[in-house]
């Protein structure tokens, strides 16, 4: 994404933090939109959860000899798939709230890659709002990321070749997703979906461009060489798969108990 017009960015905090230190977060979306519930008749899949692993962060380059007092770094802020998948199947747009000193501090990105680039000299907190597609029916998710420009534990002059990278892994959880949403993204590589019981009947998934949906395909992204490899993400996905198996077993047991509750009392006494 091309650079926007430069703007001076005040340093609102100290140089705390640990650059290139992967951080993990889990966010469960539990606030379905009331308007969505009123306006749509789409059923929700009870006792089902969809997981979307994402990474958000910043990459900052020192400008070296080109640096000035007010323009010392070029940086980018972004939201990406945990292994760099296209998130546009889930995320409709991303709103980045920059420091008020920037021209047009509220930036809206409506297509992938969900990122923007700027120039400045100071560190500040960036608010990142994820807005989902209408068939998801969920409120927006607000995230916060501290832009870091300087390495804390590396003495000596800065390098123009090695950027400061700070990223956070976050697994977004959608409980009881709408059937339309589930059907649309059930084969999407950016989404982890559970194995549903055989009794669930869903509309067939739309045919997608499999090449465009290839998992982890980042060869055309100019910043991909600096992205942190989240080995922890693979372990979390394995845990998610195990959790889904347990969840499916719980659903099965609940249905068996429901059947038992509907049996005549005399039958249940005889069976005991």
Secondary structure, DSSP 8 states (H G I E B T S, - for coil): ------------S-S-S-TT--EEEEEEE--B-HHHHHH----B-TT-EEEEEEEEEEEEEE-GGG--SS--EEEEEEEEETTS---TTTEEEEEEE--TTSTT-EEEE-SSSEEEEEEES---EEEEEEEE-GGG-B--EEEEEE---S-SS--SS--SSS-EEEEEEEEEEEES-BHHHHHHHTT-TT-B-----TT----------TTTT-TT--TT-TTGGGS---HHHHHHHHHHHHHHHHHHHHHHHHHHHHHHHHS-HHHHHHH-
